[in-house]
Structures are given as C-alpha cells and as structure tokens.
C-alpha cells in the first residue's frame, strides 16, 4: 500500500480549516505558514476555508493560489465576528461547502481541524471508506472544554457529542494533537489508541529574529514604559483565559510604580476584564488591540515577563500556542495554568519561567514580584526559553514531524 497522501510521485493533502489567509487570526497565520512550508517541500496542498470576516471577505476570490497553496473558499461572505448568530450562520455555510469538497478527490488525504468544532464529525460522515480518507488535528477539544467551564452540562447533548467524537476518532487514520495532556485526554475520554495519536507542537508565527532587550523595542518607547518592569499578556482573551486573575494581580501590585501590565489582544472576556480594571481605577494596566504580524516580533519582545493563562480544568482541551511566540522572543514565562497541562510541563522542563495555579491572583502577583526583584533570574529564563524554542519548537521542526507522520502512516484497509 502507498503511504498516506502519496499518489505516485505526488504528495497530495487537503487541509480543512475555517480560517486561513488573508485572515489575521493566529490560527490562520500558523496554518498559512504550515501549508506554504509543505508546498515548498513538494506537497500538493489544497486548503478549504471560509471567507475572512472583514472587508477583505468582499474582495477575495472563491478560488485562489497563494505561496504555492491552492485555496478554495466556501460558505457565505459574512462578518461573523459581529454576533453569535452571524458566527453560527458562517459555521453552517462553511460545513455545507466543506461537505461538497469532502466528497471530491477521494485519493487525497483530508486533514480536518477542530475549527469549527463539528468538522471532524462532518468528515467522518462524508469521508467514508468509499469516498476517501481523512485524519484529524485537534486544536481545541469539544465538548470537554465547554463542560470544564460549566457552559455545557454532562447531559444528553454532551453524551451524544462525545459519542460522535469517538466515531470520528475511530474512523480517522490518525489524530494529531498539540500536547501530551491532550493525548492523555483522548486516550482517557475517547479510547483512542496510543499508536494512532501523534503529538506535534505548534510554533511561533514570528519569523526568526535577533534577540533584543525590552528597552530596545519600539513599542515600549512609544508607550513611555522604558525603565519599568513590564508584564505582558498578548493574544486571544476568550473563554479559555482567566483575565480576572491578571486584573486581580494588578490590583495587588497597584502601589508598585516600577511594574506595569501590558495587555494586547481581544476576545469575549476582554470587555468585562477591562471594565473591572476601570472600576478599580487601576492605572498600572495598558490595553492595546491585536498587533499586525509585521509588528508582532517587536510587540512580543516589549516586556520582561510574559503571561499565559488557561482556566482550571482545561488541561488536554487546548494548548495555548502563545507559549512558542514567547519562547522565540526570549522572554521568561509566568504560566497561570493547570498543573498537568502541556504548558506547565514545558515551562518546568525548560526552566524558562514559573508556574502558578489559575484563579489565584495572589500567587500570580507573588511570581511577578519574585522575577521583578531578580533581573538575572528572568534573563536566564528568557535565554533558556529561546534556546529550547530553536531546538524543539520551530516551524521546520513541526514540518519534519508532520511529514514523518504523513509518510509513515498507512491507509486503512
């Protein structure tokens, strides 16, 4: 039998991911570089995605070629960030378009990601043995994350959803996950065989850059923060993240004139967190929108310590990809994450920061004070982070592992 994705001398793969170029979400940036990287290695890459949510969605074509990648955009042109109703419409229209694509080109391996969450189940239905093969890459694991946050209870919906997930995982040729905690959850909750799971970590969307001190960045100079100890949270501020813990730590440290909190990004939990900061009259917090990719390297380096937040109970449901951007920038990490999470394991293994529990503002404030008072310690941690990143977590490393998975896995009989 031929290796997965190989038809004669041609390596063929179709990636199903709702967000892709020119969308600027972190997932879109990561998969853009990933698909283009495989294309440069001789793979015939096709991406089936939705239309971007901004004005570009009115202008981008349904069929496109970008950096050697064939793009097929399906669904409706809609700014799905405007409301939950628009998001649901965008999801449904994308799934409808994806169904037609899944029924085509049966000899191409379809790699489906959990964006939107039902996509692997959709693939299991439309890519039966006669209509083609598929594999799954788990970005976020549903409904497990929703149950952990008490957004969904352990009722009939959760039971049916998990049953459908098990069916999808069983029919998939292999499953890619982002961390060891996620592999453990799949084995425990979905009985996925260990040999079927492959751990392939993400990487930083930032191009390799020289290491610079925080004081040398343009952003800190523009904000007038030179000379302060800057603690940064950068990225998505969504359901998975405990921004209230960060606001609580800022409140505890409000009298420390030498410490400033810089929060960059957006998401469903930002507005409430920012409102609480205003109500508490916290002048030590600065809030900025997402930075463009061309400014991302400078933005990530514009701090002395970077924060990662993951709410309790979410270990194995997601792996915050912001960890790798922080490591590439050479910054120490303070991870407010569950003890057994992939992030906690990496931070401890690489000695690149400190780990505290979620929902504990006092512990987070204590960790910040510990590093603010010891410049050599946080510099050493930053150097360890950067060294570990270039040894283990680059895009090249990811592509090497991915190719090994794709070429060594055999089609199901």
N, C-alpha and C positions, 0 to 999 in steps of 0.2 A: 504493500500500500504506500501511496505517496505521502510525504509529510504534510501536515496541516497547512493550508494556504498556498500550496505549490501546485501549479498546473504546468507540467513540463518544466521549462526553464523559467517560467513566470511565477513570481510570488504575488498572490492576489489576496487582498484583505479589504473588507468594507467595514468601516467604523460607524456605528450608530450612536450619535451623541447630540443632544438637542442644541447645545450652544457651541458655536465654532466661529472662526473668523468671518466677519470682522468684529464680532462681539468681543468686548474687553474684559469680561468676567475671567477670573483666574482659571477656571476650568477650560474656557475657550482658549486662553493663551497657552496653557500647558498642552492641550491636545493638538493645537496648531503646530507647535514645535515638534511634538512627538510624531505626528503624521508626516510632516516635512522631513524629519530625520529618517524615517523609514523609507521615504521616497528616494532620498539620496543614496540609500543602500540597495537600491534596485527593486524595491517593492512597488507593486501596482496598487496604490492606495486610493480608495473612494471613501468619501465621508458623506453620510446622510444626516443632515442637521436641519434646524429650523431657521427662520428668518430672524435677524437681530432685532432687539426691542426698541431701538431708537430710530432716528430719521433715516439711518442707513438702510433700514429694512424696506423702505420705499424704493431704494435705488439699486440694491444688489440684485443680480440676476438669479434665477432659479437654478441655472447651470453655470458652473464657473470652474476655472483652473487657477490654483494658487500654490506657488512654490512646489510645483510638480504633483500636487494633490488634486484629484477630481472631486468637486463639491456638487452635491445635489441637495438643494434646499426644498423642503416640503412643508405643507401646512399653510397657515394664513399669515399675512403681514399684519402684525399687531404689537403694540407696545404693551407686552404682557406684564411689565413691572407696575403698571398703573393701578391694578387691583387684583384681588384673588380671583374674581370672576374672569378677568382677561387672561390670567395665568392658566385657569382651567380650560378655557377655550383654546389657548395656544397648545397646551398639552394634548388635548383631544385631537386637534387638527394635525399635530405632529405625528401622533400614533397612527392616525389614518393614513397619512402619507408614507410612514415607515412600513406599514403593513404591505403596501404595494411593492416597496423596494425589497422587503424580506422574501417575497415570493419569487423574485427575479434572481438570476445568476446563481443557481444552486451550487455551483462548484467553487464559488468564492466563500471563504470563511467570513461569517458575520460576527464581529466583536461588538457586543452591545454593553453600554454602561448604564448605571442606575440613575440616569438623568434623561427623561423623567423616571420616577421610581418603578413604574409598571413595565418598563421597556423589556427587561429580561423575561417576564411572564409573556409578554406580547411575542417575543422571539420564539419562545418555546411552543407557542400555538402555531405561528406561521412558518417556522423553520423545522417542520417535522422531517424525518429521515429522507422522504422523497423530494422535499422542496429545498433541502440544503442544510448545511452545518452551521453551528453557532457556538460562541463562547461568551462568557460574562466577565466584565470587570466591575467590581463593586467599589463605587466611590463613597456612597452613603448607604447604610443598610436599613431598609424599611421593612416592616413597621417597628423594628426593635427600638430605633431612636425615639420615635413618637411615643411608644409605650414607656420608655425610661423617663420621659419628661411629663408623663401623665396627660398628654394630649389625646392619646387613644388608650382605652382600657383593654384589659385582656378578655374581650368579649368575642362575639361571633365574627365581627369584621377581622379582628386580629388572627383568629384561628384560620379563617378562610385564606387570608393574605399569606400567612406562613405556609399553609398547605400548597398554595400556588407557587410560592418561592421554592419550596422543596422540589416540586415537579420541574421547575425551570433549572435548578441546580443539577438535578438528576439527569436531565436531557442534554445539558451543556457538555461540550467535550472537555473543557477545563474552565477553571474560575481563577481570575487574577484578583488579589486583594492588596491593600496598601500597607498592611501591618500585621504583625504576629497576633495581636489581640483580635483582629478581625478574622484571621484564620481560625483561631480558637473558638470564636463565637459561631462561625459557620459549622464547625465540626460538632459543637455542643447543641446548638438550636436547630440545625438543619441536616445533621447527619451526613455532611459532605465528606467524602473520603479524603484522607490526608494527601494521597498521591494525586488527587485532582486539583488541589489548591496550590497556587504559586504566589509567593509574596514578592511583589515588585514595587518598591517605594517610589514615590514621586521625586521631584527635583525642583530647583528654583527656576522661575520664568526669567530671571535676570541673566543676561549674558555675562560670562566670566569677566570680572573687573578687578583692578588692583585694590588691595585693602587700604581703606582710608580711615582716619580718625574722625569721630563725630564732629569735632570742631572744624574740620575741613569741608564739610558738606554745605552745599548752597542753602538747603532748607533751614538748617539751624541758624545760619547767618541771617536769612530773610526773616525768621521769626524772633530774632533777638535773644536766642537761647544759648548763645556761646557763653561758656563759663558755668552753666547749670548742669546738674546731673539729670539727664533726660531718660525717662522710662516710656517706651513706645508700645502701643498696640496698633498693628496695621493689618487691615483685611476685612473680611466679612464680619458683620455684627448681627448675626442671625440667631435662630432659635437655639443653636448648639452652644452658644457662648454666654458666659456669665459676666456681663458688663457691670452689673451691680456690685460685684466683688471689687472690680477696679475702682469704681466710684467710692466704695467704702474705704479702700486703702488710701485713696487721695484725700478723703476727709480726715483720716487718722494722721496723715502727713501734711496737713494744710499749713502748719506753722513752720515747716522746713522750707525756707526761702530758696535753698540751693537745689531743690528737687522739683521737677516739672513733669507732668504727664502729657504725652502727645498721642492723641487717638486719631487714626487715619482710616477712613473707610465708610461703609454704610451697611444698612441691613435693618431688619424688622425690630431689633431691640435697641437701636441707636437712639431713637427719639425719646423713649422713656428714660434711658440712662442719662442722656444729656439734660433732660428736664430735671431729674433729681440733682444733678450737679449744679444747675442754676438755682434750684430751690435751696440748696445747702450753701450757696454763694461761694463755690469753690473757684478760686482764681488761679489755682495751680494746674488746671486742665485746659488743654488746647485741642479743639476739634477741627479736623480737616476732611474734605471729601477724598475719595479714591484718587490716587495719583496715576497719571498716564504711564504706560510701560517705559517710555523713554526717560522718565524721571524716577522710575522705581528703584534703580540702584542707589541713587543719591538719597531717596526717601528712606529706604531700609537702613542705610548707614547713619541716618540722622538721629542716633540715640546711643546711649551707653549700655543699656539693657533693654531687651525686647520681651514682651509678654505673649504667652499663648494661653488661651482659655478654652476649656472643654468641660461642660457641665457633668455633674456626677451621674453615673450610670450609663454614660455613652461610650465607654471603652468597648472597642470592637464594632461600634456602629459607624464610626468615621475616624479618619486620621487627619488632623489639621495640616494641610500642605504648606502653611506659612512657616513651619519649622525649618524647611530647607532653604527658603529665602533668607531667613535669619542666620542660618549657619553659613551660607555663602558670604553674607556681608561681614562675617567675623564678629558677631555680637554675642555676648552672654545671654542666656535664656533664663527667664523665670517662667516655669510652666505650672499653671494652676489647673491641674488635670488629674483624673483618677489614677490611683497608684499603679494599676496593671496596664495602663494604656501604652500604646506604642511610643508616644511622645515621651512619657516618663522614662521608659526603658532606654531610649536613645540618649536623652539628656544625662542620665546616670552613667550609661556605658561609656559615653564620650567625655564625661566630666566637663560638659560645656554649659552648665548652669545649675539652677536649684529647682526642686520640685516641691510644690505645696498643694494641699487639697483644695478642691473647688469650694465655693461658698464660705470661705474663711478669709475675710478682709484683714483681720489682724495678722494672720500668718503671711499673707502677701505683703503687707506693709513691713513686717519684720524681715522678709527676704530682701526687699528693696533696700532697707537700711543697712543690712549686712553687706551688700555689694557697694552701696554708695560710700561706705566707710573704708573700703579696701580696693583701691584702684588696681593694684597688681593682680588681685584675685579675678576681677571681672575681665581684665585684659587677657589673662591666661586662659580663662574660659572661652573668650572670643577666639583666641588662636586655636584652641582645641576644636571649636566648632567648625572653623574654616578648614582645618586640616582634615577632619572627618568627612566634611562635605565632599571635598575633591577626591577623597579615597573611596567613598561609598555611594554618594547620592547625586551624581551629576546626570544630565540627560544622556550622555554617552553610556554611562553605566546602566541606566534604565533600558536603553535600546539594546544593549548587549544581552541583558537578561530576557527582554521581550522576544528577541529573535531566537534565543535558545529555546524558549517555551514554544513559540510558533513552529519551529522546525523540528522539534523533538517529539511533539505530541502527535499521535496517530489518529486518523479519522476513526470514528466509531464504526464497528462492523454492522 
